[in-house]
Amino acid sequence: MSYYEPQRPGEPGGCGEVWLLTRIALGVILPIIGVLFGVLLLLFAAFYLLTVHPALALIPIGAVAAVLAGIAFWERRGQGPPGTR
């Protein structure tokens, strides 16, 4: 008994479907993982800069505030944040 069925002429191969589904899954997961790593990097930077000098911890907090202000400004213009148009 064989589980292998040869590909019929004109029929698409299964490998292309696997690559397509993998690309779709990674396209959904990788931006989320990138955001998580970015937040962790900001937290580590804030804690490190807090140990150096308390005023330096305001740098990552200011970066987050600037990004949020930019998104709010973009929303007010009526275009939505980048990537959602």
C-alpha positions, 0 to 999 in steps of 0.5 A: 500500500503506497501513500504517494500519489503521483502528480497529475498533469496540469495539477498544481503541486502541494509545495506551492500551497505550503509556501503560500500558507507559511508566508501568510502565517509569517506575515501575520505573526512577524509584525506582532513579534516585532512590536513585542520585541520593540516594547521589551527593548524600550523597557530594558532601555528605560530601566538601564537609563534609570540606573544611570540617571533618573532623568535619562529614563525620560528618553524612551518614555518621550519616544513612546509619547512621540509615537502616540502623538504622531498616531493621534495627529495622523488620525485627526487628519482622517487617514488613519495610522500607517498600514491601515489605509 
